[in-house]
Amino acid sequence: MKVLYCQCTHELLGGSDRSLFDIVTGMVGEGKDIECAVLLRNGDPYADQYRSKGIAVFHIPWRGPPNDLLSLRFLMFVLTFLPYLWFTRKVIKQSGADLVHVNTSNNLVCGLAAWLCAKPVVWHLRECNDGALFTLAWRLVDVLSVRVIAISDIVERHYMKVNPGSRKCSRVYNGIEAVDLKVREKTNGYFDIILPARIDPCKGHFSLLMALTHLPESLLAKTRVGFVGAVATGAEDYLEALRLYIRQNQLSDVVGFNGFSDCIEEEIARADVLVQCSSLPEAFGRTVLEAMLVSTVVVATDNGAAVEILDHGRYGFLYRAGDSGDLARQLVEVSEMPTEKVLKITQAARNRALEEFSMARVIDGVLSVYAEVEECNR
């Protein structure tokens, strides 16, 4: 079977890109009976890495819909949608794909193009947002696809809420490759916190900043926070608001902006705690797994897939989404935990990540969905 994987989301960098890369290269590396090609937006940072592994790469000059529906960019998106759709249809035919695997619900153009080519579509859903446009998109997904993959229970529940009675959806958890980092023993004496996420309002940086103001002075004095991630397009005002809040609350010596990291595992491994503060429910949260694999304690919101992954108190900790005081209490508890308890939790978390969220399990799950498609075709 030849599969064309479509990653044309409007984000240039992000978990979806890396997750797709891991799946595709895993298919090739394991010698599965799958021939892979990928369709990427112009400028995708993984294009050369795909080629280096012998995977055919096709490009589309795609720009997804903006958040502001009244903007000039949205008008340009509407005017160029049909040309993009026609171009994508030609690429799918050119690739000779037997099946099209669409990697995000933001990418309706590839699903529509595959439908016009009469190619079966497997749709990999990685979001769990609300709203009328989102509901409409997922109804279209159910019409255009033959099978749907949800990356967590929360995504599957959202999908079934939008499409009650659908028999197309299967849950295949995300996964990542195990890492074995040799990180130097901590000697700086600080309580290091990391929030690895692009600088974007939905990622909840303000929640962590407000939590810092609730910490006891003795703990705040030895706390250091690193925001690791690039600034999202259009989020420059948000960055300035964060900087202003830091200055106004005398947190300049506590909080630093470390920019994008191409070795995020090492950054996470150096921290005592990884915090995930997203205001919107995280459909999975790749950084949570990355922290579990490098034995860093996780504190995450209770409104997303972290609830499924962490089992509060066993593999990590949860706090009430939007409640900075509760986040502060969780951070205080972690800072006061005996070393033996920290080791017990982080070791259990690493074992869970290795056993339940490996790339091998992801690939097996995806192949199982492909087998169902082949059976339907027969």
C-alpha positions in Angstrom: 0.0 0.0 0.0 1.3 3.5 -0.9 0.2 6.2 1.6 0.5 9.9 1.1 0.7 11.7 4.5 -0.6 15.3 4.4 0.8 17.8 6.9 -0.3 21.2 5.7 -1.4 22.8 8.9 -1.0 26.6 9.3 1.6 26.1 12.1 5.2 25.9 10.8 6.5 24.2 13.9 4.6 22.1 16.4 3.8 18.7 17.9 1.7 17.6 15.0 4.7 18.0 12.6 7.0 16.0 14.8 4.4 13.4 15.5 3.8 12.8 11.8 7.5 12.6 11.2 7.9 10.0 13.9 5.1 7.9 12.4 6.2 8.1 8.8 9.9 7.4 9.6 8.9 4.6 11.9 6.9 3.0 9.1 10.0 3.1 6.9 12.4 2.1 9.6 10.4 -1.0 10.7 10.3 -2.3 7.1 6.5 -2.3 7.1 4.7 -3.1 3.8 3.9 0.6 3.4 5.4 2.9 0.8 5.4 6.5 2.2 5.3 9.9 0.7 4.5 13.2 2.4 2.8 16.4 1.3 4.1 19.4 3.2 3.6 23.1 3.2 6.4 25.1 1.6 9.1 25.8 4.1 8.2 22.8 6.4 11.3 22.3 8.6 11.2 18.5 8.3 11.3 18.3 4.5 15.1 17.6 4.3 14.9 15.0 7.1 12.2 13.1 5.2 14.3 13.2 2.0 17.4 12.0 3.9 15.4 8.8 4.7 14.4 8.2 1.1 10.8 9.5 1.5 9.3 11.3 -1.4 8.3 14.9 -0.6 5.6 17.0 -2.3 5.0 20.6 -1.6 2.0 23.0 -1.6 2.1 26.8 -1.0 -0.6 26.4 1.6 -1.6 28.9 4.2 -4.4 27.8 6.6 -7.2 29.9 7.8 -6.4 32.7 10.3 -8.1 33.1 13.7 -9.5 36.5 12.7 -12.3 35.8 10.2 -12.6 39.5 9.4 -9.0 40.0 8.4 -7.6 40.5 4.9 -5.7 37.2 5.3 -9.0 35.3 5.7 -10.3 36.9 2.4 -7.1 35.7 0.7 -7.6 32.3 2.2 -11.1 32.1 0.7 -10.0 33.4 -2.7 -7.1 30.9 -2.9 -8.9 27.8 -1.5 -10.2 26.5 -4.8 -6.8 26.8 -6.6 -5.1 25.1 -3.6 -7.8 22.3 -3.8 -7.1 21.8 -7.5 -3.4 21.8 -7.0 -3.6 19.3 -4.1 -5.8 17.0 -6.2 -3.1 16.9 -8.9 -0.4 16.1 -6.3 -2.4 13.2 -4.9 -2.8 11.8 -8.4 0.9 12.3 -9.1 1.9 10.5 -5.9 0.1 7.4 -7.0 -1.2 7.0 -3.4 -3.7 4.2 -2.6 -4.6 6.0 0.7 -4.4 9.6 2.0 -3.6 10.1 5.7 -4.5 13.6 6.8 -2.8 14.7 9.9 -5.0 17.5 11.4 -8.6 18.7 11.2 -7.3 22.1 10.1 -6.4 20.5 6.8 -9.8 20.2 5.0 -8.2 21.0 1.6 -6.3 17.6 1.5 -9.3 15.6 2.6 -11.5 17.3 0.0 -8.9 16.7 -2.7 -8.6 13.1 -1.8 -12.4 12.7 -1.9 -12.4 14.2 -5.4 -9.7 11.7 -6.4 -11.9 8.9 -5.0 -9.0 7.9 -2.6 -9.8 6.6 0.9 -8.9 9.0 3.6 -7.7 8.2 7.2 -8.1 11.4 9.3 -5.8 11.8 12.3 -7.4 14.2 14.7 -5.2 16.1 17.1 -7.6 18.8 18.4 -10.5 19.0 20.8 -11.7 22.6 20.4 -15.3 23.9 20.6 -17.3 26.3 18.4 -19.5 26.3 15.3 -16.7 26.2 12.8 -14.9 23.4 14.6 -18.2 21.4 14.7 -18.7 21.9 11.0 -15.2 20.8 10.2 -15.6 17.6 12.2 -18.9 16.8 10.5 -17.1 17.2 7.1 -14.3 14.9 8.4 -16.9 12.2 9.1 -18.3 12.6 5.6 -15.0 12.6 3.8 -13.1 9.9 5.7 -13.3 6.1 5.8 -11.6 5.9 9.2 -10.7 8.5 11.9 -7.9 8.2 14.5 -8.2 10.2 17.7 -5.0 10.7 19.7 -6.7 10.5 23.1 -10.0 9.7 24.9 -10.8 13.3 25.2 -10.5 13.8 21.4 -12.6 10.7 20.7 -15.3 11.9 23.1 -15.4 15.3 21.4 -15.6 13.6 18.0 -18.5 11.3 19.0 -20.3 14.3 20.5 -20.2 16.0 17.1 -20.9 12.8 15.2 -23.1 10.7 17.4 -23.5 7.1 16.1 -20.3 7.3 13.9 -18.5 4.0 13.7 -15.4 5.4 12.1 -13.4 6.6 15.1 -10.6 4.6 16.8 -8.3 5.9 19.6 -4.6 5.5 19.1 -2.6 7.4 21.7 0.3 9.6 20.5 3.8 8.3 21.4 7.4 9.3 21.2 10.7 7.6 20.9 12.5 6.8 24.1 15.5 9.0 24.9 18.5 8.1 27.1 20.0 11.4 28.1 23.1 11.7 30.4 22.2 14.9 32.2 24.6 16.3 34.7 23.5 16.1 38.3 21.9 19.4 39.5 24.2 21.6 41.5 22.8 25.1 41.1 20.5 24.8 44.1 17.5 26.4 42.3 14.0 25.0 41.9 13.9 25.0 38.1 10.5 25.2 36.3 10.1 24.9 32.5 7.1 25.7 30.4 8.0 24.5 26.8 5.4 25.9 24.4 5.2 28.5 21.7 4.6 32.0 23.1 0.8 32.1 22.4 -2.1 33.2 24.6 -3.6 29.7 24.6 -0.5 28.2 26.2 -1.2 29.8 29.6 2.0 31.6 30.5 0.1 34.1 32.6 -1.2 31.2 34.8 2.3 30.3 35.7 3.4 33.9 36.3 0.4 34.5 38.6 1.1 31.3 40.4 4.6 32.6 41.1 3.1 35.5 43.0 1.4 33.0 45.3 4.6 31.2 46.2 6.1 31.7 49.7 9.0 34.2 49.5 11.5 31.6 50.6 10.6 29.3 47.6 10.3 32.2 45.1 13.8 33.3 46.0 15.2 30.0 44.8 12.8 29.4 41.8 13.9 29.9 38.2 11.4 29.7 35.4 12.3 29.1 31.7 9.8 29.8 28.9 11.1 27.7 26.0 9.5 28.3 22.6 9.3 30.6 19.6 6.8 33.5 19.5 3.7 32.5 17.5 2.8 34.6 14.5 0.8 37.6 15.7 1.6 37.1 19.4 4.1 40.0 19.7 1.7 42.0 21.9 1.1 39.0 24.1 4.9 38.7 24.6 5.1 42.4 25.6 2.2 41.9 28.1 4.1 39.0 29.7 7.3 41.1 29.9 5.3 44.0 31.5 3.7 41.7 34.1 7.2 40.3 35.0 8.6 43.8 35.5 5.6 45.0 37.5 5.8 42.0 39.9 9.6 42.0 40.3 10.0 38.6 38.6 12.8 39.6 36.2 15.4 37.6 38.2 13.0 34.6 38.2 11.7 34.3 34.7 13.6 34.0 31.4 12.6 33.6 27.8 14.8 31.0 26.2 13.5 30.9 22.7 13.0 27.9 20.4 15.1 24.8 21.3 16.0 22.1 18.8 16.9 19.8 21.7 14.0 20.2 24.0 14.6 16.9 25.8 17.8 18.3 27.3 16.1 21.5 28.4 13.3 19.5 30.1 15.7 17.1 31.7 17.6 19.9 33.4 14.4 21.2 35.1 12.8 20.0 38.4 9.3 20.5 37.1 7.6 20.8 33.7 4.4 22.8 33.8 1.7 22.6 31.2 -0.8 25.5 31.6 -2.8 25.6 28.4 -6.1 27.4 28.7 -7.6 25.2 26.0 -7.8 21.5 26.6 -4.6 19.8 25.3 -5.6 16.9 23.0 -2.5 15.1 24.1 0.4 17.2 25.2 3.7 15.8 23.8 5.8 17.6 26.3 4.2 15.8 29.1 5.5 12.5 27.7 8.9 14.0 27.0 9.1 15.0 30.7 8.0 11.5 31.9 10.8 9.9 29.7 13.5 12.1 31.2 12.3 11.7 34.8 11.1 15.3 35.3 8.0 15.9 37.4 4.9 17.1 35.6 2.3 19.5 36.8 -0.5 20.0 34.2 -4.0 21.3 33.8 -7.0 19.0 34.5 -8.9 19.9 31.4 -7.1 17.8 28.8 -5.5 14.5 28.0 -3.0 14.9 30.9 -5.9 13.6 33.1 -5.6 10.3 31.2 -1.9 10.2 31.3 -0.8 11.3 34.7 -3.4 9.8 37.2 -2.9 12.6 39.8 -0.3 11.8 42.4 0.9 8.6 40.7 2.7 9.7 37.5 2.5 13.5 38.0 0.2 16.2 39.3 -2.9 18.0 38.1 -4.3 21.4 39.0 -7.6 23.1 38.3 -7.3 24.8 34.9 -7.2 28.6 35.3 -6.6 28.4 39.1 -3.2 30.0 39.6 -3.5 29.5 43.4 -4.0 25.7 42.9 -1.0 25.6 40.6 1.1 27.4 43.2 0.0 24.8 45.8 1.0 21.9 43.5 4.4 23.6 42.9 4.9 24.0 46.7 4.1 20.4 47.2 6.6 19.2 44.6 9.3 21.5 46.0 8.8 19.9 49.5 8.7 16.3 48.4 11.4 14.0 49.8 13.9 12.8 47.2 12.7 9.2 47.6 9.1 10.2 46.7 10.3 12.2 43.7 12.3 9.2 42.4 9.3 6.9 42.9 7.0 9.1 40.9 9.4 9.9 38.1 10.5 6.3 37.7 6.9 5.1 37.6 6.1 7.9 35.0 9.1 6.8 32.8 8.0 3.2 32.9 4.5 4.2 31.9 5.7 6.3 29.0 7.9 3.5 27.8 5.2 0.8 28.1 2.1 2.6 27.1 3.2 5.5 24.8 5.9 4.0 22.6 6.1 4.8 18.8 5.9 1.0 18.2 2.4 1.0 19.8 1.4 4.0 17.7 2.5 2.5 14.5 0.8 -0.8 15.3 -2.4 1.1 16.0 -2.2 3.1 12.7 -1.5 -0.1 10.7 -4.5 -1.7 12.3 -6.6 1.1 11.0 -5.1 0.7 7.5 -5.9 -3.0 7.6 -9.6 -2.1 8.3 -9.6 0.2 5.3 -8.1 -2.5 3.1 -10.8 -5.0 4.4 -13.5 -2.4 3.5 -12.1 -2.0 0.0 -12.2 -5.7 -0.5 
